[in-house]
């Protein structure tokens, strides 16, 4: 694949700025251009440098050798050996500096040898410990990479540790996690709502249809887009082809006698003497419905007015808590956690629950969940509503990732409007906080369908709708269709907040979209915030910020400090912070400073050519090489471990690929 640099840098001096813009190449001033770096034909942008690093370190993947496949037993043995290694210190011994402090004693799986650990511990990093202050005490003790800067005694009481953790909200409670593991958590609101809507949500009913649903899932994975394409008609006015599950979801909650199933249960309880029958039968049935599931109208719910607010999109991997703190510092009004899978949350996976964490600075915060079926989503909504501090819950119905779509979630729901209805109706009926939905224009390119569903989405119970101006099939290969977003906002009910999403990269883009779509409540900012997080300041102050390399480096410093507070200041926390910093740097290099451009402002789809910055640091930040990103991380977090390799997860630098972004 030809790199972006080869396509832009070599030809830029021979073309006018207008010609470069027409070919989506950033029009950098000629005096700053430089020849593109020479690379082997097999290297792709960024990834090629990673491959070279792997070859230097003797890595099997970098040398072209196939990695040996290991059995589960072998992997388990290696994990056990890793836990018992000297590098894995017991947390209690590390915090207190006392070998006898561990409650497990000799039965502890972790290392208790302080002297050996300190002899092998990597050198301390430059700077001060993020926890060692008058208000906080470092909970990592001798394992902290800033041990030399500790001013207080190593002995840490449990209340000190709790005080350190109190700055983050929505931590997973251990008792709740154990209950989820054992399946002991009850969902009374969800079960009642599913039963009221006639959806199959109970354990008994779900077990009877598990095999049937698995068969449907397997068929959709094998057939791929073919099955989903057959479910859509060319004419929007014609009825959609419905699967058996959708027919079940669409059916009413009446028995063969025409009576409500909830009312029938009430009659049984009356016969058994559980309910006193001192009122007329009809009035008793009516009151029973209200008592089991109080139906909330939208006007009764706590609503959020998104009009004019700067909304930071939920961003997988890179939209973590430290990054959101950076954006809050630049003026973001609304933040949302990374997309969390419903099944993983219901199983009590700690890594998935970590996506729900909230910092006190996030004054208007929501979480985004993704699921395939109404029972799964509804139980997750009840679980989050009961155990987390959030202002709204967003349901993702637009994720284009294959692994999500093949499970019937994300964009796959766009081909199943009746299941969309079931999910939104069931979830919105059990919470009083706002429920929002995020969608794309459609599943297939050229077959947009949200404009015909937008009124229904409001009637089903959503209080806000975010529309990403691309189809699932387009991914990020084309610019967002803001004309279609405007059409959808015009068709929306007055009470529904419609939020546009796609390619907002300057205050000019924000002003243009808000003026051309008068009924639009706000614009969501996604990749634009990743490339330049100060975009929120530019929009609020209505100016182009020609930010210096030193100011950009200070932003990275803040992210590292927030990351060490979030992931920890021990060796594991440092390397986790480094990993997410590198993922972010795979986006930031695409920013071209204002002072270097012939045409302002920069567009999101422009490919930056190879150029010199106004100083060495700016030149380094403009590099598309992963080796240079690692150099920047070493300036902030010290040398990388031996054998370290990195490849960007989202291929953010692959401009020519459909999966870009």
Buried (B, 14 or more C-beta within 10 A) or exposed (E): EEBBBBBBBBBBEEBEBEEBBEEBBBBBEEEBBBEBBEBEEEBBBBBBBBBBBBEEEEBEBBEEEEEEEEEEEEEEEEEEEEEEEEBBBBBBBBBBBBEEBBEEEEEBEBBBBBEEBEEEBEEBBEBBBBBBEEEBBBBBBBBBBBBEBBEBEBEBEEEBBEBBEEEBBBBBEEEBBEBBEEEEBEBEBBBBBBBBBBBBBEEEBBEEBEEEBEEBBEEBBEEEBEBBEEBBEEEEEEEBEBBEBBEBBBEEBEEEEEEBBBBEEBBEEBEEEEBEEEEEEEEBBEEBBEEBBEEBEBEEBEBBEBEEBBBBBBBBBBBBBBBBBBBBBBBBBBBBBBBBBBBBBBEBBEEBBBBBBBBEBBEBBBBBBBBBBBBBBBBBBBBBBEBBEBBBBBBBBBBBBEEBBBBBBBBBBBBBBBBBBBBBBBBBBBBEBBBBBBBBBBBBBEBBBBBEBBEEBBEBBBBBBBBBBBBBBBBBBBBBBBEBBBBBBBBBEEEBBBBBBBBBBBBBBBEBBBEEBEBBBBBBBBBBBBBBBBBBBBBBEEEBBEBBBEEBBEBBEBBBBBBBBBBBBBBBBBBBBBBBBBBBBBBBBBBBBBBBBBBEBBBBBBBBBBBBBBEEBBBBBBBBBBBBBBEBBEBBBBEBEEEBBBBBEBBBBBBBBEEBB
